[in-house]
Amino acid sequence: MKKSSIAAIIGLLFTTTSFAANNSIYADDVVVTASRLPEARNLAIGDISVISQQDISRAGQSSLAELLQNQPGVEVESNGGMGTLSNIRLRGSSIQSVVILIDGMRVSSAANGLTNLSQITPDQIDRIEILRGSASSLYGSDAIGGVIQIFTKQGTQDTKISASAGYGSYNTKKASTNISGSINDTKFSAGISSITTDGISALRVKNGLDSDRDSYRNLSVNGSLTQRIVDGHEISLQAFANQGHINLDGSNFPGYQNNEQQIFAMSSKNKMADFWSSNFKVGKSIDIANAVGSYGTSNTRSEQQQIYWQNDLKLPLGNLLLAYDRIEDKIQSNTNYSVKNRTNDGYVASYQLHKDNHAFNISLREDDNSQFGNHSTGKINYAMNFADFWRISTSYGTAFRAPTFNDLYWPFADYSYVDPDFGPFHYTFQGNPNLKPETSRNKEISLAYDQGHHRLSATLFENKTKNLIVGSQNIPDDSPINIGSASILGLTMAYEGWFSNTHLRASVDFQDPKNDDESGKILARRAKEHGVIWIGQTLGDLEISGEVIASGKRFNDAENAITLSGYSLVNMNAKYKIDNSWSLNARVNNLFDKSYTLASYASGVTPSSPAFNTYSTNLFVSITYSPNF
């Protein structure tokens, strides 16, 4: 081959045409979670995906967890039916290693570090952004696996009204309404939704009190108000709240739990100069869980007072972000925690550059925590467009997870008892105030092909975590401890594309989540492989879609003694546009009535304990009114 031909091929590989940049499948999408700055999704560096308002509307009656499990890198576990605790894992991380944000505000319990996703109804949501991989350098503690940011419906320039009602299996009833618009310089939005269901038994048992259905009800409201003062200056108020009631299993008499989530915030966005924009937000998130069961009564109220001040500076070359984050955790409970509050101050600096075919980002963060002192994290990202439609990116980042109030300050409790057959059983438990944060190092490299109608990507990652926080040692005098390390090596492959009037999404995750100090045992409730295929087609006024969700086997416990079998589920959905205002939607979940388990009480010590139940085939039909003004 002639040298001139070789040179031409090399030149082609490292040349990006304007067509490739402007005709990305995601060219019109804007995301903020990847860098805390608004940027085109196809230019953002990071493994990020978006669930749009269209996706949510098309899904029909789905929970938030069901929406999320259709995305790459997401595994779901739940403690029963609707309203029970649902947990999310990103890239095989722990359920407490994912930051959940609602309009930029953290919403989680300081007691256990979890966000009750089952309380958040999709009717309140405008879109969701999912960032996979290390993100503590931007968001602080807990972002080892990534960040899920939920954006609620906001005020719009044009008036929009929507209302829906539906009915389905297990006597499930659902209704919601939302209005948004503007009056002069004021934008507003308000919504309310409710759901009631007879539910299913949380535990998979056939006899006794726990075999009954556990009914659930939820009422949710959200609202926002934005006032433009002058050009470049506006203030906003936001409110988000839900209240749920669910009957409980695992009691000698009918138990129940009342849950509440609340967010109240005020923000001021100001363009201080042509090169300087400021966003200041102050607010509070509240998580309340009041339970009654055979063990007695448990009342816990967790509050997070939050302050965020972010400054975005446009430099002659690139952008600089400087931010200050403050979170004040406070807990009130009939459990007598030895410490009931702590504070965390975070200082962030991030530099971003997009130049020709190259993109670069570096972020550094220092957290000062009243419980464990200072902790530094950082991340560096680089991406390059090469040839037509091709992009390669790589990143390296550090992250950490702070121990929860339960880990640190749970009071001494003696659970000893005398078994009539086996004699006395000694067991005590208390928190460990000497726990250290978990720390992680994440490396990844990604290759993407995006030519406008089709996008294919492959992301290889490795996450190593040290000082794992183990909540229980299974010893007579028990307490949480830091022990060992874990590593997760994984590959995510994803595709999205259009063929005429057919839309196809598919992803598959291969991962090796292992405990490095336990002879390579698999981390609990993580599958080595899982994936999703979704296909939708538009036939005039009719949209039909189907999805297949599949997972390999998992182990329910750290000792790998209890196996949770692999499963595959098929769901179908149809949406018919009656006219410009009305539409009808029908969804069937678990079409082939597969029996599967996402979590269990069982362990090597108690192998006969029941699994948490999951839904059999179920149908939901709804009608929506959304006129065009």
ZAMARGU-4260 file (C-alpha; in steps of 0.2 Angstrom, whole numbers, plus 5000, padded with zeros to 4 digits):
<rodrens>
0) 5000/5000/5000 | 5007/5017/4996 | 5012/5029/5010 | 5000/5042/5003 | 4985/5030/5006
5) 4991/5025/5023 | 4992/5044/5028 | 4975/5047/5021 | 4967/5033/5032 | 4976/5040/5047
10) 4970/5057/5043 | 4952/5050/5041 | 4953/5042/5058 | 4957/5058/5067 | 4946/5069/5058
15) 4928/5073/5065 | 4916/5081/5053 | 4903/5094/5058 | 4890/5081/5053 | 4895/5069/5067
20) 4894/5083/5080 | 4877/5090/5074 | 4868/5074/5070 | 4870/5065/5086 | 4855/5054/5092
25) 4856/5065/5107 | 4860/5082/5099 | 4844/5090/5106 | 4846/5083/5124 | 4854/5094/5138
30) 4860/5086/5154 | 4867/5094/5170 | 4871/5079/5181 | 4888/5074/5172 | 4896/5090/5177
35) 4884/5101/5187 | 4883/5112/5171 | 4871/5112/5157 | 4878/5104/5142 | 4873/5094/5126
40) 4871/5076/5131 | 4882/5070/5116 | 4896/5081/5122 | 4895/5077/5141 | 4910/5066/5147
45) 4902/5051/5157 | 4892/5036/5156 | 4875/5045/5157 | 4857/5041/5152 | 4841/5050/5152
50) 4823/5044/5155 | 4812/5058/5146 | 4795/5063/5149 | 4789/5054/5134 | 4797/5038/5141
55) 4788/5040/5157 | 4771/5044/5148 | 4773/5029/5137 | 4778/5017/5151 | 4760/5017/5158
60) 4758/5012/5176 | 4776/5009/5182 | 4785/5013/5198 | 4800/5023/5199 | 4811/5007/5202
65) 4803/4999/5186 | 4807/5014/5176 | 4825/5014/5182 | 4828/4995/5179 | 4826/4998/5160
70) 4843/5008/5160 | 4860/5001/5158 | 4870/4997/5174 | 4854/4997/5185 | 4849/4982/5196
75) 4834/4983/5207 | 4829/4974/5223 | 4813/4976/5233 | 4805/4970/5249 | 4788/4965/5242
80) 4775/4974/5232 | 4770/4992/5229 | 4775/5004/5243 | 4788/4992/5251 | 4807/4997/5251
85) 4815/4997/5234 | 4833/4999/5232 | 4844/5003/5217 | 4862/4997/5213 | 4872/5006/5200
90) 4886/4995/5192 | 4886/4983/5206 | 4888/4996/5220 | 4880/4995/5237 | 4862/5002/5239
95) 4869/5016/5250 | 4882/5021/5237 | 4870/5030/5225 | 4866/5049/5227 | 4847/5052/5224
100) 4843/5070/5220 | 4826/5079/5217 | 4829/5095/5208 | 4846/5096/5215 | 4841/5092/5233
105) 4847/5076/5242 | 4832/5065/5248 | 4837/5051/5259 | 4837/5045/5277 | 4852/5049/5288
110) 4847/5034/5299 | 4850/5021/5286 | 4857/5031/5271 | 4842/5025/5259 | 4830/5034/5249
115) 4812/5026/5249 | 4810/5026/5230 | 4793/5017/5231 | 4786/5034/5238 | 4791/5044/5223
120) 4777/5042/5209 | 4782/5045/5191 | 4767/5057/5189 | 4778/5070/5198 | 4793/5068/5187
125) 4798/5077/5171 | 4814/5068/5167 | 4827/5058/5176 | 4846/5058/5173 | 4857/5043/5178
130) 4876/5046/5179 | 4885/5029/5182 | 4903/5029/5190 | 4912/5039/5203 | 4905/5056/5206
135) 4910/5061/5224 | 4922/5075/5217 | 4906/5084/5212 | 4892/5078/5224 | 4902/5072/5240
140) 4898/5057/5250 | 4889/5041/5244 | 4892/5044/5225 | 4903/5028/5223 | 4891/5020/5211
145) 4884/5036/5203 | 4870/5049/5204 | 4852/5048/5200 | 4844/5065/5198 | 4825/5067/5197
150) 4818/5083/5189 | 4800/5087/5194 | 4788/5096/5182 | 4791/5115/5182 | 4783/5130/5176
155) 4781/5133/5157 | 4779/5148/5146 | 4763/5140/5138 | 4749/5134/5148 | 4749/5115/5150
160) 4736/5104/5159 | 4735/5085/5161 | 4725/5073/5170 | 4724/5054/5171 | 4715/5040/5179
165) 4717/5022/5179 | 4713/5005/5186 | 4721/4988/5186 | 4725/4971/5195 | 4725/4970/5214
170) 4711/4983/5214 | 4724/4996/5210 | 4717/5014/5207 | 4727/5029/5201 | 4723/5047/5198
175) 4734/5062/5194 | 4733/5080/5188 | 4746/5094/5184 | 4745/5111/5178 | 4759/5123/5173
180) 4760/5140/5164 | 4765/5158/5166 | 4758/5175/5171 | 4768/5189/5165 | 4785/5186/5173
185) 4779/5172/5184 | 4780/5153/5180 | 4771/5141/5190 | 4768/5122/5191 | 4757/5112/5203
190) 4752/5093/5203 | 4744/5080/5214 | 4743/5061/5212 | 4736/5047/5222 | 4737/5028/5221
195) 4728/5014/5231 | 4730/4996/5229 | 4726/4980/5239 | 4744/4974/5235 | 4752/4957/5237
200) 4759/4949/5252 | 4777/4956/5255 | 4783/4939/5260 | 4781/4923/5250 | 4772/4913/5262
205) 4756/4902/5260 | 4749/4901/5277 | 4747/4912/5293 | 4745/4931/5296 | 4759/4935/5284
210) 4750/4927/5269 | 4738/4941/5268 | 4739/4955/5255 | 4748/4971/5261 | 4738/4986/5255
215) 4746/5002/5251 | 4740/5020/5248 | 4750/5036/5243 | 4746/5054/5241 | 4759/5065/5232
220) 4760/5084/5229 | 4773/5095/5220 | 4774/5113/5215 | 4786/5127/5209 | 4785/5145/5207
225) 4798/5156/5198 | 4798/5175/5197 | 4809/5184/5185 | 4815/5200/5193 | 4825/5208/5178
230) 4834/5199/5164 | 4847/5187/5171 | 4839/5187/5189 | 4826/5176/5195 | 4820/5168/5212
235) 4811/5151/5213 | 4802/5141/5226 | 4799/5123/5226 | 4789/5110/5236 | 4788/5091/5235
240) 4779/5080/5247 | 4772/5063/5248 | 4763/5052/5261 | 4761/5033/5261 | 4754/5020/5272
245) 4758/5001/5270 | 4753/4986/5280 | 4767/4975/5285 | 4772/4957/5286 | 4783/4949/5299
250) 4772/4953/5314 | 4762/4942/5326 | 4748/4955/5323 | 4744/4966/5308 | 4758/4979/5308
255) 4759/4995/5297 | 4771/5009/5292 | 4768/5027/5288 | 4781/5036/5277 | 4783/5054/5272
260) 4795/5063/5261 | 4796/5082/5260 | 4807/5095/5251 | 4806/5113/5253 | 4818/5125/5244
265) 4821/5142/5238 | 4834/5147/5225 | 4841/5163/5217 | 4849/5162/5200 | 4859/5178/5195
270) 4869/5183/5180 | 4882/5193/5189 | 4892/5198/5174 | 4893/5191/5156 | 4906/5178/5162
275) 4899/5175/5179 | 4882/5166/5184 | 4878/5162/5202 | 4865/5149/5208 | 4861/5150/5227
280) 4849/5137/5235 | 4844/5134/5252 | 4831/5121/5258 | 4827/5106/5269 | 4823/5088/5265
285) 4813/5077/5277 | 4811/5058/5278 | 4799/5051/5291 | 4796/5033/5295 | 4784/5028/5309
290) 4781/5009/5310 | 4771/4998/5322 | 4774/4979/5323 | 4776/4965/5335 | 4793/4972/5340
295) 4784/4988/5346 | 4784/5006/5339 | 4798/5014/5329 | 4797/5033/5325 | 4811/5041/5315
300) 4812/5058/5308 | 4828/5063/5298 | 4831/5081/5292 | 4844/5087/5280 | 4846/5106/5280
305) 4855/5110/5263 | 4864/5125/5256 | 4871/5125/5239 | 4880/5140/5231 | 4887/5137/5214
310) 4897/5150/5203 | 4899/5146/5184 | 4913/5156/5176 | 4916/5157/5158 | 4935/5159/5155
315) 4944/5164/5138 | 4947/5145/5137 | 4935/5134/5145 | 4923/5135/5160 | 4927/5135/5179
320) 4914/5130/5192 | 4917/5135/5210 | 4904/5128/5223 | 4900/5127/5241 | 4889/5113/5248
325) 4883/5112/5266 | 4872/5098/5273 | 4866/5097/5291 | 4860/5080/5296 | 4848/5079/5311
330) 4839/5064/5318 | 4824/5063/5330 | 4819/5045/5335 | 4812/5035/5350 | 4828/5026/5347
335) 4841/5034/5358 | 4855/5038/5347 | 4870/5044/5356 | 4873/5058/5343 | 4859/5066/5334
340) 4866/5078/5322 | 4882/5081/5311 | 4887/5093/5298 | 4897/5092/5281 | 4904/5106/5272
345) 4910/5103/5254 | 4921/5114/5243 | 4921/5110/5224 | 4932/5117/5210 | 4929/5110/5192
350) 4937/5115/5176 | 4929/5110/5159 | 4936/5113/5141 | 4928/5108/5124 | 4940/5112/5110
355) 4939/5106/5092 | 4938/5087/5094 | 4943/5086/5112 | 4935/5088/5129 | 4943/5088/5146
360) 4936/5090/5163 | 4945/5089/5180 | 4936/5091/5197 | 4942/5092/5215 | 4932/5092/5231
365) 4936/5094/5249 | 4923/5088/5262 | 4924/5093/5280 | 4913/5082/5291 | 4910/5084/5310
370) 4911/5065/5312 | 4926/5059/5302 | 4935/5075/5298 | 4942/5080/5281 | 4941/5069/5265
375) 4947/5074/5247 | 4941/5067/5231 | 4945/5070/5213 | 4941/5065/5195 | 4949/5068/5178
380) 4940/5065/5161 | 4945/5066/5143 | 4936/5063/5127 | 4941/5064/5109 | 4930/5063/5093
385) 4939/5053/5079 | 4934/5048/5062 | 4916/5051/5057 | 4904/5048/5071 | 4916/5040/5083
390) 4921/5045/5101 | 4933/5038/5114 | 4933/5044/5132 | 4942/5039/5148 | 4941/5044/5166
395) 4948/5041/5183 | 4940/5046/5200 | 4940/5043/5218 | 4924/5043/5229 | 4918/5039/5247
400) 4903/5034/5257 | 4901/5040/5275 | 4893/5028/5288 | 4875/5031/5293 | 4868/5036/5310
405) 4863/5017/5312 | 4881/5012/5308 | 4888/5024/5320 | 4876/5028/5334 | 4864/5014/5336
410) 4862/5012/5355 | 4866/4996/5364 | 4852/4983/5363 | 4851/4966/5370 | 4841/4954/5359
415) 4844/4938/5369 | 4831/4926/5373 | 4828/4908/5378 | 4822/4895/5365 | 4811/4881/5373
420) 4820/4868/5362 | 4838/4875/5361 | 4840/4885/5377 | 4847/4902/5379 | 4852/4913/5364
425) 4864/4927/5367 | 4864/4942/5355 | 4868/4961/5357 | 4870/4974/5345 | 4876/4992/5345
430) 4884/5005/5333 | 4902/5009/5331 | 4907/5027/5332 | 4925/5023/5326 | 4919/5018/5308
435) 4929/5025/5294 | 4921/5030/5277 | 4922/5018/5263 | 4934/5024/5249 | 4934/5019/5231
440) 4944/5021/5215 | 4936/5020/5198 | 4943/5018/5181 | 4934/5017/5165 | 4935/5019/5146
445) 4921/5020/5133 | 4920/5019/5115 | 4904/5026/5106 | 4898/5027/5088 | 4884/5039/5085
450) 4878/5044/5067 | 4861/5052/5070 | 4849/5037/5069 | 4860/5024/5078 | 4871/5025/5093
455) 4881/5010/5100 | 4893/5011/5115 | 4904/5000/5125 | 4910/5005/5143 | 4923/4995/5152
460) 4925/5000/5171 | 4934/4994/5186 | 4929/5000/5204 | 4939/4995/5219 | 4932/4999/5236
465) 4941/4999/5253 | 4936/4999/5271 | 4919/4991/5267 | 4906/4994/5280 | 4899/4978/5286
470) 4883/4981/5296 | 4883/4964/5305 | 4897/4952/5309 | 4885/4938/5315 | 4893/4936/5332
475) 4885/4936/5349 | 4891/4954/5353 | 4888/4962/5337 | 4892/4979/5329 | 4896/4986/5312
480) 4915/4986/5306 | 4926/4991/5292 | 4933/4976/5284 | 4942/4971/5268 | 4939/4977/5251
485) 4929/4973/5235 | 4932/4975/5217 | 4920/4976/5202 | 4926/4974/5184 | 4912/4976/5172
490) 4907/4980/5154 | 4892/4989/5148 | 4886/4988/5130 | 4871/4999/5125 | 4862/5003/5108
495) 4848/5015/5104 | 4842/5018/5086 | 4827/5020/5074 | 4822/5010/5059 | 4808/5020/5050
500) 4794/5020/5063 | 4802/5007/5075 | 4813/5013/5090 | 4825/5000/5098 | 4835/5001/5114
505) 4845/4987/5121 | 4859/4985/5134 | 4869/4971/5143 | 4880/4972/5158 | 4894/4960/5162
510) 4902/4962/5179 | 4912/4952/5192 | 4907/4960/5209 | 4918/4951/5221 | 4924/4952/5239
515) 4943/4952/5238 | 4945/4946/5256 | 4933/4931/5255 | 4941/4920/5242 | 4933/4929/5228
520) 4915/4927/5234 | 4902/4936/5224 | 4894/4952/5233 | 4877/4949/5239 | 4862/4952/5227
525) 4873/4956/5212 | 4871/4947/5195 | 4886/4944/5184 | 4875/4948/5169 | 4859/4957/5166
530) 4851/4966/5152 | 4836/4974/5144 | 4829/4975/5127 | 4815/4988/5123 | 4806/4990/5106
535) 4792/5002/5101 | 4783/5005/5085 | 4771/5018/5080 | 4757/5014/5069 | 4747/5029/5065
540) 4738/5034/5082 | 4744/5018/5090 | 4760/5015/5099 | 4765/4998/5105 | 4780/4993/5114
545) 4788/4978/5123 | 4802/4975/5134 | 4812/4960/5140 | 4822/4962/5157 | 4834/4948/5161
550) 4846/4944/5175 | 4858/4930/5179 | 4858/4921/5196 | 4863/4931/5212 | 4867/4926/5230
555) 4856/4933/5243 | 4870/4934/5257 | 4889/4938/5258 | 4893/4919/5262 | 4885/4914/5245
560) 4874/4901/5254 | 4857/4906/5247 | 4855/4907/5228 | 4842/4919/5220 | 4839/4911/5203
565) 4840/4921/5187 | 4825/4927/5178 | 4818/4935/5163 | 4802/4946/5162 | 4792/4952/5147
570) 4781/4967/5149 | 4770/4975/5135 | 4762/4992/5133 | 4750/5000/5121 | 4745/5019/5119
575) 4731/5025/5108 | 4729/5043/5103 | 4710/5045/5103 | 4711/5064/5098 | 4722/5079/5101
580) 4717/5079/5119 | 4713/5061/5125 | 4724/5045/5125 | 4721/5028/5131 | 4735/5017/5139
585) 4736/4998/5143 | 4751/4989/5151 | 4754/4971/5155 | 4768/4967/5167 | 4776/4949/5168
590) 4766/4943/5153 | 4771/4925/5155 | 4768/4925/5174 | 4786/4921/5179 | 4790/4917/5197
595) 4806/4926/5202 | 4814/4933/5218 | 4823/4950/5220 | 4828/4948/5239 | 4825/4936/5253
600) 4826/4935/5272 | 4836/4919/5270 | 4854/4917/5275 | 4866/4903/5279 | 4861/4904/5297
605) 4842/4904/5293 | 4840/4896/5276 | 4822/4892/5278 | 4817/4911/5280 | 4805/4916/5266
610) 4809/4927/5251 | 4801/4943/5247 | 4786/4942/5235 | 4785/4949/5217 | 4770/4952/5206
615) 4763/4939/5195 | 4755/4944/5178 | 4745/4960/5181 | 4736/4973/5170 | 4734/4992/5171
620) 4723/5003/5160 | 4722/5022/5161 | 4715/5037/5151 | 4724/5053/5150 | 4718/5071/5146
625) 4731/5083/5139 | 4724/5097/5128 | 4734/5108/5117 | 4731/5126/5120
</rodrens>
